[in-house]
């Protein structure tokens, strides 16, 4: 119910299948691809046993496999808002810099810019554990307590926190 001056309130909804986003999790042992609609519903998944390799080789693999994955899912590039890449290690998504992922040849690269140019799509790169916490906050709504600490144990150990609603 509207109170005060102005137009009456109107409930708006997303049309979930209007656009999609593609997520790519590059791990030490495999690469996982996921396509979601605007509400975060999973539309398609692909898991490969492609291990983390030298930077330029991995970039070329992604430049081939991402368009192939979209084609397999039946989604045109025009309907993809962007691609989110998550990596283990020291990654600054805001600065588009990879500082260290414990493999030679990755340091100081700007993967978002380089892969975005190859794909013709907007690409964002983030640390894998930070990306998991952001996903939990946005879609799963499992984060109910603050501060909230998320520990991740795999090739190494990482921890991200949510404090005052910020990761």
C-alpha positions in Angstrom: 0.0 0.0 0.0 1.4 3.4 -1.0 1.7 6.1 1.6 2.3 9.7 0.7 2.7 11.5 -2.7 3.8 10.0 -5.9 2.9 7.0 -8.0 1.6 3.8 -6.4 4.1 1.1 -5.8 4.5 -1.6 -8.4 6.0 -5.0 -7.8 8.6 -5.8 -10.5 10.1 -9.2 -11.3 13.0 -10.3 -13.4 12.3 -12.5 -16.4 14.8 -15.2 -15.5 15.6 -16.4 -19.0 16.1 -12.9 -20.4 19.8 -13.1 -19.7 22.4 -15.5 -18.3 25.7 -15.5 -16.6 28.5 -18.0 -16.9 30.7 -19.0 -14.0 34.0 -20.8 -14.3 35.8 -22.3 -11.4 39.4 -23.0 -12.2 40.9 -25.4 -9.7 44.2 -27.2 -9.4 42.7 -30.5 -10.7 39.7 -29.5 -12.9 37.7 -26.7 -14.5 34.0 -26.4 -13.7 31.5 -24.4 -15.8 28.1 -23.3 -14.8 25.4 -21.2 -16.5 22.7 -19.5 -14.4 19.6 -17.4 -15.2 18.9 -14.0 -13.7 17.6 -15.6 -10.5 20.7 -17.8 -10.0 18.9 -21.0 -11.1 21.4 -23.4 -12.7 20.7 -23.9 -16.4 23.7 -26.0 -17.4 26.9 -27.5 -15.8 30.0 -28.9 -17.3 32.9 -30.5 -15.3 36.2 -31.2 -17.0 39.3 -33.0 -15.7 41.4 -30.2 -17.2 44.1 -29.4 -14.5 45.4 -25.9 -13.9 48.2 -25.3 -16.3 50.4 -22.5 -17.6 48.6 -19.2 -17.9 48.5 -18.7 -21.7 47.5 -22.4 -22.3 44.7 -22.1 -19.7 43.5 -18.8 -21.4 43.3 -20.6 -24.8 41.4 -23.6 -23.3 38.9 -21.2 -21.8 38.6 -19.2 -25.0 37.5 -22.4 -26.8 35.6 -24.2 -24.0 33.4 -21.3 -22.8 31.8 -20.6 -26.3 31.5 -24.4 -26.7 29.7 -24.7 -23.3 27.3 -21.9 -24.2 26.5 -23.5 -27.6 25.9 -26.9 -25.9 23.5 -25.2 -23.5 21.7 -23.5 -26.4 22.4 -20.0 -25.2 23.6 -17.3 -27.6 26.4 -14.9 -26.6 24.0 -12.0 -26.9 22.1 -13.4 -23.9 25.2 -13.7 -21.7 25.7 -10.7 -19.4 29.2 -11.9 -18.6 31.6 -14.6 -17.4 32.9 -14.8 -13.8 36.1 -16.7 -13.3 37.3 -17.8 -9.9 40.8 -18.9 -9.1 42.7 -20.1 -6.0 45.4 -17.8 -4.7 46.0 -14.1 -4.4 43.6 -12.4 -6.8 42.4 -8.8 -6.8 39.2 -8.7 -8.9 38.8 -4.9 -8.5 42.3 -4.3 -10.0 42.1 -7.2 -12.5 45.4 -8.6 -11.2 46.5 -12.1 -10.4 49.3 -11.8 -7.8 50.0 -15.5 -7.0 48.2 -18.7 -7.6 51.1 -21.0 -6.8 51.8 -21.8 -10.5 54.5 -20.3 -12.6 53.6 -17.7 -15.2 50.3 -16.4 -13.7 51.7 -13.5 -11.7 50.6 -9.9 -12.7 48.3 -11.0 -15.5 45.0 -9.2 -16.2 42.9 -12.3 -17.0 39.6 -10.4 -17.1 40.8 -8.0 -19.8 42.7 -10.7 -21.8 39.9 -13.3 -21.8 37.2 -10.7 -22.3 39.0 -9.6 -25.4 39.2 -13.2 -26.7 35.5 -14.0 -25.9 33.9 -10.6 -26.7 32.2 -10.8 -23.3 32.5 -9.0 -20.0 34.7 -11.0 -17.7 35.3 -10.7 -14.0 38.0 -12.6 -12.0 37.9 -13.2 -8.3 39.5 -15.5 -5.7 37.6 -18.8 -5.5 36.8 -18.6 -1.8 35.6 -15.0 -2.0 33.4 -16.0 -4.9 31.8 -18.8 -2.8 31.0 -16.5 0.0 29.5 -13.9 -2.4 27.4 -16.7 -3.9 26.2 -17.9 -0.5 25.3 -14.4 0.4 23.4 -13.6 -2.9 21.7 -16.9 -3.7 21.7 -19.4 -0.9 20.9 -17.0 1.9 22.7 -19.3 4.3 24.6 -16.5 5.9 22.5 -15.4 8.9 25.1 -14.5 11.5 27.6 -11.7 11.5 30.5 -11.8 11.6 30.5 -14.9 9.5 33.7 -16.8 8.7 34.0 -19.3 5.8 36.9 -21.7 5.9 37.9 -23.6 2.7 40.4 -26.5 2.7 41.7 -27.8 -0.6 45.1 -27.4 -2.2 45.6 -24.9 0.6 43.6 -23.2 3.3 41.6 -19.9 2.9 39.2 -17.9 5.0 36.8 -15.2 4.0 34.6 -13.2 6.3 31.4 -11.2 6.1 31.4 -8.3 8.5 28.7 -5.6 8.4 27.3 -7.1 5.2 30.6 -6.8 3.4 32.9 -9.6 2.3 
